[in-house]
Amino acid sequence: MASIASLSFAPLPHASERRVWVFASPSYVFPAFSGVRLRAPSLSSRISVRCAAAPSETHVPPTVSETKLHFLKTYKRPIPSVYNTVLQELLVQQHLMRYKKTYQYDAVFALGFVTVYEQLMEGYPSNEDREAIFRAYIEALKEDPEQYRKDALKMEEWACAQTSATLVDFSSREGEVESILKNIAERAVGKGSFSYSRFFAIGLFRLLELANATDPTVLEKLCSALNINKPSVDRDLDVYRNLLSKLVQAKELLKEYVDREKKKRGERSDSKANETIKKCLGEDQYARQV
């Protein structure tokens, strides 16, 4: 799989202690009462204003910086830059998805993220560390890493048992995964509690891949059945393929660098060992042995 395009996002500003804020989008906030003149309130009105403002404070999401800090505090070991750079980009992107007003977790989204993560971390030196990073990443977003793994596996197992025809015909059948897909289709057509994302597109792609649905028309039919905009899916899959290609190249460069360093260390070690032998045996005796 390929690498994820680098996108830059500004961190969400902290909510002011003296203003009530309302959220218009995942990355911008505006004062709720901008441009409104108010008279100086009496003591009783001050109390009522404070009581009314209190509930809104509970809905203020964390900033991007806070999410990243949570991740770094949970997983404290250094991560090689070829992995860490993409991980940080993903975390920023997913933070913005996670705290959108219309966000609702679903199993296809989970499958998409797990697919990207496994491709990104393929070849990581330690399987134990790879899983620890996964847990820290998901927990930094205040979600459940076990749920992600469980749902991704469930979707994979279901897709492996499907054909091109049954994959797109989920609405006419009963089953746990079929119910999940029906729910997504209902939410997507309502435009209320469904928020399309790149991870969702990759989840769809993974379903097709596991079902061996190679005909390009199958994706079109699946998008239609789910009430998803296919051009958006096509665009995000192109970005995903480019990401994977770049990631493969980066890993190859990293492997070449590590191999060179190992060779240099081995040569330095051999040189030091020879010097030690010379000192112990003397130059003449060492030359005769060589």
C-alpha positions, 0 to 999 in steps of 0.5 A: 500500500502507498503513503498518505499525502502530507497535509498541514492543519492549524491546531484548534484554538483553546476555548476562552475562559470568559466567552462562550464558544460554538463550533461551526466546523472541526477546525474553526471556532467563533464567539457565540455572541460576536457583535452583540451589545449587552448591558452590565448585568445585575448580580442575579443575571450574572448568576444565570449567565454563568449557569447557562454557559457551564454546559457548553464548556463540556462540549469543547473538544481537545485541540490537535496539540492536546491529542498529539501530547496525549499520544506522546505521553502514552507511548514514550519511546522514540519512533523512527522518523520514516514512521513517525512523520506519517503517523503524526500527519495521520493523527492530525487528520484523524483528530479533525475527522474525530471531532467533526459535528457529524462524526460517528464511528463505524466498522468500515472506517475502522477497517480503513484505518487499521488497513492504513496502519498495518501498511504503514507499520509493516516491517517495524522492528518490534511487533510489541512496539507496533501494537503499543503505538496503535493503542496509544494512537487510538486512545489519544483520540479517546476511542477504543483500540480493541473496538477498532481491531475487533470491527476490522477483523469482523469486516475482513472475515465477512468480505472474504466470504463474499463475491462481487454480487453479494458484496453490493447486494447487502441490503437484501440480506440479514446479518451483523455486517449487513446491518452495519452497512444498511445503517451507514446507507441510511445515515449517508442519505440523511446527510446528518450523522454521517461524515465521509472520510478518506479512511472510509474510502480505504475501508471500502477498497479493502472490502473489494480487495478481500472479496476479489471484486476486481471489476471497476463497476463493483465499486460504483455499485457499492458506493451507490448502495451506500449512498456515497459519492464515488468521485470522492472515493476515487480521489481518495484512493488515488491519494492512498495509492500514491502514499503507499508508493512513497512509503515503500520508497522511504522504507527501502531508503531506510533499509539501505541506510541501516544496512550501510551503518551495520556494515560500517560498524562491522568494519570498525569492529574488525579493525579494532579487533585486529589492532588488539591482536597486533598489540598482544602478539606483536607485529611480526607474529601477527603478520605470520598468522595472517 
